[in-house]
Amino acid sequence: MHHIEGTIFSGEFDQDANEFVLTSVKNIPTQSVLKASQLRAIYNHLVKTKESHGSYTMTVNDQLPVRLNETEVEQLLRELHDINKRIQ
């Protein structure tokens, strides 16, 4: 596994399974396994949200809302782009 330490998303990239194991969102611990299609869906949704709203609220651990401001949305888009390049 290859560790990825982002400002918004951190986790482990599993090349064998072609998955990203998300371990934290904005330093909040979590545990989610994301496949390539899920990562692309998140990326595409954020692009649409950025164009219309600028900020975005996501839920961590199905209970904790985390707001991303416009700068953080841009940062997460960059991080997702980098993760998606590895998971093709």
Residue frames as qw, qx, qy, qz and C-alpha x, y, z in Angstrom:
[[0.000, 0.888, 0.461, 0.000, 0.00, 0.00, 0.00],
 [0.398, 0.291, 0.004, 0.870, 1.10, 3.53, -0.75],
 [0.194, -0.661, -0.510, 0.515, 0.28, 6.23, 1.84],
 [0.179, 0.564, 0.296, 0.750, -1.18, 9.52, 0.59],
 [0.290, -0.535, -0.466, 0.642, -1.19, 12.44, 3.01],
 [0.133, 0.575, 0.377, 0.714, -3.37, 15.26, 1.73],
 [0.068, -0.164, 0.307, -0.935, -4.66, 18.38, 3.39],
 [0.662, -0.089, 0.024, -0.744, -8.27, 17.18, 3.11],
 [0.973, 0.006, -0.095, -0.209, -8.08, 13.44, 2.31],
 [0.047, -0.600, 0.796, -0.064, -5.49, 11.03, 3.70],
 [0.924, -0.019, 0.247, -0.290, -5.31, 7.30, 3.26],
 [0.452, -0.342, 0.774, 0.282, -3.71, 4.30, 1.64],
 [0.644, 0.475, -0.316, -0.509, -3.75, 3.43, -2.02],
 [0.696, -0.141, 0.704, -0.009, -4.01, -0.32, -2.55],
 [0.266, 0.492, -0.584, -0.589, -2.64, -1.03, -6.03],
 [0.046, -0.015, 0.993, 0.109, -3.53, -4.71, -5.94],
 [0.172, 0.542, 0.786, -0.241, -7.21, -4.06, -5.19],
 [0.151, 0.367, 0.376, 0.838, -7.23, -0.79, -7.14],
 [0.364, -0.789, -0.480, -0.117, -8.87, 0.98, -4.18],
 [0.144, 0.501, -0.332, 0.786, -8.25, 3.95, -1.94],
 [0.532, -0.512, -0.635, 0.225, -8.69, 3.38, 1.80],
 [0.054, -0.729, 0.020, -0.682, -9.69, 6.77, 3.22],
 [0.592, -0.253, -0.617, 0.453, -8.37, 7.13, 6.79],
 [0.187, -0.553, -0.378, 0.719, -9.03, 10.81, 7.53],
 [0.190, 0.730, 0.415, 0.509, -10.95, 13.83, 6.28],
 [0.051, -0.799, 0.128, -0.585, -9.54, 17.16, 7.52],
 [0.136, 0.381, -0.758, 0.511, -7.71, 15.24, 10.28],
 [0.714, -0.163, 0.329, -0.596, -10.92, 13.51, 11.42],
 [0.172, -0.229, 0.953, 0.097, -10.35, 9.75, 11.59],
 [0.790, 0.255, 0.088, -0.551, -12.55, 7.58, 9.40],
 [0.357, -0.212, 0.880, 0.232, -12.37, 4.27, 7.55],
 [0.699, 0.540, 0.222, -0.413, -13.85, 3.98, 4.06],
 [0.504, -0.095, 0.701, 0.496, -12.84, 1.97, 1.02],
 [0.437, 0.708, 0.058, -0.553, -13.40, 3.87, -2.22],
 [0.708, 0.219, 0.564, 0.365, -13.27, 2.31, -5.67],
 [0.279, -0.036, 0.366, 0.887, -12.25, 4.25, -8.78],
 [0.078, -0.559, -0.626, -0.538, -15.87, 4.84, -9.83],
 [0.390, -0.787, -0.442, 0.183, -16.72, 6.28, -6.41],
 [0.430, -0.455, 0.054, 0.778, -13.71, 8.61, -6.46],
 [0.156, 0.194, 0.507, 0.825, -14.67, 9.83, -9.94],
 [0.215, -0.705, -0.619, -0.271, -18.26, 10.41, -8.78],
 [0.425, -0.726, -0.261, 0.474, -17.06, 12.48, -5.81],
 [0.358, -0.219, 0.279, 0.864, -14.75, 14.47, -8.09],
 [0.032, 0.394, 0.607, 0.690, -17.50, 15.14, -10.65],
 [0.311, -0.774, -0.552, -0.012, -19.97, 16.12, -7.94],
 [0.433, -0.611, -0.106, 0.654, -17.49, 18.56, -6.42],
 [0.258, 0.040, 0.417, 0.871, -16.83, 20.15, -9.81],
 [0.139, -0.603, -0.607, -0.499, -20.56, 20.78, -10.26],
 [0.443, -0.758, -0.418, 0.234, -20.94, 22.02, -6.68],
 [0.455, -0.345, 0.054, 0.819, -17.95, 24.35, -7.02],
 [0.133, 0.269, 0.477, 0.826, -19.47, 25.97, -10.09],
 [0.296, -0.646, -0.515, -0.479, -22.81, 26.65, -8.40],
 [0.592, -0.765, -0.251, -0.045, -22.09, 27.06, -4.68],
 [0.191, 0.770, -0.458, 0.401, -18.38, 27.36, -3.96],
 [0.282, -0.424, 0.748, -0.425, -18.54, 25.63, -0.57],
 [0.710, -0.013, -0.645, -0.282, -19.49, 22.03, 0.19],
 [0.535, -0.439, 0.547, -0.471, -20.59, 20.05, 3.25],
 [0.645, 0.146, -0.738, -0.133, -19.71, 16.36, 3.48],
 [0.779, -0.501, 0.141, -0.350, -20.56, 13.86, 6.20],
 [0.305, 0.463, -0.808, 0.200, -17.79, 11.91, 7.91],
 [0.037, 0.010, -0.942, 0.334, -18.61, 8.63, 9.65],
 [0.227, -0.482, -0.749, -0.395, -22.29, 9.08, 8.66],
 [0.377, -0.746, -0.523, 0.166, -22.82, 11.60, 11.45],
 [0.376, -0.626, -0.035, 0.682, -20.34, 14.48, 11.49],
 [0.483, 0.832, 0.233, 0.145, -20.91, 17.26, 8.95],
 [0.542, -0.394, 0.196, 0.716, -17.67, 18.84, 7.70],
 [0.376, 0.896, 0.172, -0.160, -17.86, 22.07, 5.73],
 [0.641, -0.019, 0.307, 0.703, -15.30, 22.76, 3.03],
 [0.130, 0.805, 0.049, -0.577, -14.85, 26.36, 1.98],
 [0.669, 0.725, -0.057, -0.152, -14.08, 27.30, -1.62],
 [0.122, 0.741, -0.660, 0.019, -10.30, 26.97, -1.13],
 [0.488, -0.250, 0.817, -0.177, -10.69, 23.56, 0.52],
 [0.805, 0.432, 0.337, -0.227, -12.95, 22.36, -2.31],
 [0.508, 0.780, -0.358, -0.075, -10.21, 23.33, -4.78],
 [0.144, -0.581, 0.790, -0.132, -7.62, 21.49, -2.66],
 [0.685, 0.014, 0.690, -0.232, -9.78, 18.37, -2.46],
 [0.762, 0.614, 0.048, -0.200, -10.29, 18.44, -6.23],
 [0.296, 0.737, -0.608, 0.012, -6.49, 18.46, -6.68],
 [0.371, -0.361, 0.825, -0.227, -6.10, 15.60, -4.20],
 [0.783, 0.266, 0.492, -0.273, -8.82, 13.55, -5.88],
 [0.628, 0.720, -0.246, -0.165, -7.25, 14.20, -9.28],
 [0.074, 0.630, -0.767, 0.093, -3.92, 12.85, -7.98],
 [0.552, -0.109, 0.778, -0.281, -5.59, 9.81, -6.38],
 [0.786, 0.474, 0.244, -0.314, -7.61, 9.11, -9.55],
 [0.440, 0.717, -0.522, -0.139, -4.39, 9.12, -11.64],
 [0.123, -0.427, 0.882, -0.160, -3.06, 6.28, -9.48],
 [0.544, 0.088, 0.745, -0.377, -6.24, 4.21, -9.45],
 [0.529, 0.399, -0.402, -0.632, -7.01, 4.09, -13.19]]
